[in-house]
Amino acid sequence: QVQLVESGGGLVQAGGSLRLSCAASGTISSIGAMDWYRQAPGSQRDLVAQITSIGTTNYADSVKGRFTISRDNAKNTVYLQMNSLKPEDTAVYYCHAVIHTYYRGSFWGQGTQVTVSS
């Protein structure tokens, strides 16, 4: 059974920084793309950043230049470094990954709250 466990959320003032982590565990053969999504109250879940298995990255326009996604393949972990945070970044942040276990599946973490105060 594969699990994604996020950590690192919290409350921060505008202009501050947070670093989210998401570790995959279980029976894992390989991990493809790993992503971070976010969902604010009353809004849909949107892609924030993606990193492929070879390190190619992609960002939502709203976070370019402020957020950095990275991964440690030896630890099956993806990170999201968030700098210059704004109140509009407030949301629940979800980790997502395509993981090859006994099958190729799409897995989600439980979510971690990020709140940015003005």
Secondary structure as UniProt FT lines:
FT   STRAND          3..7
FT   STRAND          10..13
FT   TURN            14..15
FT   STRAND          18..25
FT   STRAND          30..39
FT   TURN            41..42
FT   STRAND          46..51
FT   TURN            53..54
FT   STRAND          57..59
FT   HELIX           61..63
FT   TURN            64..66
FT   STRAND          67..72
FT   TURN            73..76
FT   STRAND          77..82
FT   HELIX           87..89
FT   STRAND          91..100
FT   STRAND          104..108
FT   STRAND          112..117
//
